[in-house]
Amino acid sequence: MLRRIHFKELYMRIFFIVGVAFVGMALLYSFFLSSQISKYAINEVNERSAAKLNHFRNTMDMTLRKLKVSSIQLYQERNMRDWLTQKGKDAYLSHLIDIELGDFLATERLVHDVFLFNLTTQEVFSVKNGAMSFDQFPDQAMLQQFMHPSVQPLNFSKTSYLGQTELTLSLPNGGIDQTPKGRLVIMLDKAFLAEDLLLSNNEFEGKWLVADTDQNVLMGDVSPSDAKTIMQAGDQWRSEGQSWGVQSITFSDEGWQLFLLTPQGIWKNKLLALNLKVLGSFFLMIVLLLVILYFLSKQNYKPLTEILDKIRQYTTGSKLPENELSISSFHTEFKLGIDTLVHRIEEQNRSLKNSDSIVKDELLRQWILSGSVGPSLREDLQQKITISLHKPIRIVVCRIEEYIPFCQTYNFQSRKLMKFAIQNVIEEVVRTYGLKAETADLGSDHVVVVLSVPETQKRSEAELLAMLEDAKHHVLQWIKVSLSIGISDAIAPTENIHHIYQMTYELTEISFLTGESAIYTPHDKKNTHMDGQFQGLDNEQISAFVQSIRIRDTDALQRQLLHLFSQLQDLPADESKLQLIQLLYVLQKSFKQLHTPGGMVGIRNQLDQYNNLREVHVWIEESLMNLIEQMSSRRTQKEEIFPEIVEYISNHLHNAMLTIDDIANHVNFSVNYLRLIFKEQNDISISDFILERRVEKVKELLLKTKWSVAEISAQSGFQSKSHFFTAFKKATGMTPNQYREQHEQD
């Protein structure tokens, strides 16, 4: 049936489905709650009825026992015994008996009458009727019953008197046989007894009855005909269209049964009223919530449907089908449309950001690596960066420690992304301190940060170092990369930035000497070993070591080590260690793969672990052989090395002194092997590739900037203007000015 119900609008379908589910759950819960309330009410009524029943029984037991005690006390009075045993009539004794019985009735309101039977004189004395003979006694059947009584327990019993059922207690009985020729009979007033019972249960709203063991009704407020049906009805009894709950209990002494009838109609009506209130409140709540659900569905899903229709038209050119769109397909279509929009926006943003970011990064690299900027480059650079180029600046170099394991863990593209993340973290930290900074990746083991001095002058040197320490901590925490940081003194942007950058980079290597992780300033350089000069080890020997490692000549390296250690044997131990520290330091500077933790201090500590030069010889030889093996394994990674070579060339095109040796040192390859793998990957030589890229760079600057030809020549890495004009005309067939004019006309 639900499948036949179809709404045109999607929000109406959602409202209908959710509404039906909600109404169903609410109705189930309301019926469950009503059932629980009914069960609780029934249990409560039964518990209250049981409590009243026990109270009835206890009251009845206590009252009857009290009457038994009073009757025995009366029976044991001397005058009573004398009257019951006298053989003749004594008017004075009868007068005393009359007084005593009168007092007894005055104190015991539950006693209706007291009878004394003298079997010898055949005389009866009644409180109500006085003395009379047996012949004058109004109920001869009762008289015969007490003249020949059967022996039974001292309990009240049913007796018929003048056509009425009465409760009587006969003495002597139950073992009391002081006057075998006389009887004392106590007759209860059932009306007062019932009144006492009901007064002790003033909240009782039902009916009750007491029956003996033969199911004869002794007292109660129900008719004898109803009493029979009640005793046989069980726990439910209906009369005149009304239901009654029946509960019974037995007296401990008499063996009577007390029946208690509770009207169920009263509490059922109350329970029905309560259930109706619950259902009514749930109904009102459902109506209210359905109204709210309708407006929420209309306000939320209808606009979403309209938005989805616009997205669909924008992404696919087609409109959204009105009746074919289901709830599940709606979410699928919406997610697909949003993903498509996000993808397109990301592409546009990436295109714009990449364009601006690439231009800014390129200008920063040219400025830092070339050392100075011309007027046009300064103007373009100022438009891209946030810091002022008319005020002093400070250069910060953040070098990645343990760079070789870093390169082994990440490939070339991953390393670029990691350094980009480091730049973002540093910029964010600097920004939180209220400072301005620009960062650049120069394609090696470090990134460069340019700080604006006017902002930093507001803070002390300690606060500035604390800021860089905070940036270093965040990089380690979030990117898991440890940095060594150096910061320069304040300089003018017109100074030789490249020289300051190189000096600041050397500051980061102080940690190699000290083994400490800190922020280094130019002042720290004076207190390190970097300014010292080790004596004794020949520079040609060190160069021979470097060359043997680069060409992977293990035999030559072993011979050089033997020769070196033979020389060291003639030196004191401290001098030998000093020469070894110098050698290992130079090798580590030349080969980043040769990782020795702790800098010079670490090298010294490592040497102290060995007892003689032979052990040191073994250790150094194993380390250098492992280095050669690592470098040899990189020969097979041509696809990985080639992009790194290309990027290094692109980042240093403006450097007129760029040589193949510089490139070979950067990737730790020999010049010949570098030429070989580059030729295999690109089909042209490295020199031709560099010249080609420089010409392409000149073309780009001629078309995209307003720089003069002289400024473009200086920023493109040509060693002279004549070489610049010759190379450009050979590549394009025209001069730079002719190339610019021709393309401006086009």
Secondary structure, 3 states (H helix, E strand, C coil): CHHHCCCCCHHHHHHHHHHHHHHHHHHHHHHHHHHHHHHHHHHHHHHHHHHHHHHHHHHHHHHHHHHHHHHHHHHCCHHHHHHHHCCCCCHHHHHHHHHHHHHHHHHCCCEEEEEEEECCCCEEEECCCEEEEHHHCCCHHHHHHHHCCCCCCCCCEEEEECCEEEEEEEECCCCCCCCCCEEEEEEECHHHHHHHHHHCCCCCCCEEEEECCCCCEEEECCCHHHHHHHHHHCCEEEECCEEEEEEEEECCCCCCEEEEEEEHHHHHHHHHHHHHHHHHHHHHHHHHHHHHHHHHHHHHHHHHHHHHHHHHHHHHCCCCCCCCCCHHHHHHHHHHHHHHHHHHHHHHHHHHHHHHHHHHHHHHHHHHHHCCCCHHHHHHHHHHCCCCCCCCEEEEEEEECCHHHHHHHCCHHHHHHHHHHHHHHHHHHHHHCCCCEEEEECCCCEEEEEEEHHHHCCCCHHHHHHHHHHHHHHHHHHCCCCEEEEECCCECCCCCHHHHHHHHHHHHCHHHHHCCCCEECHHHHCCCHHHCCCCCCCHHHHHHHHHHHHCCCHHHHHHHHHHHHHHHCCCCHHHHHHHHHHHHHHHHHHCCCCCCCCHHHHHHHHHHCCCCHHHHHHHHHHHHHHHHHHHHHHHHCHHHHHHHHHHHHHHCCCCCCCCHHHHHHHHCCCHHHHHHHHHHHHCCCHHHHHHHHHHHHHHHHHHHCCCCHHHHHHHCCCCCHHHHHHHHHHHHCCCHHHHHHHHHHC
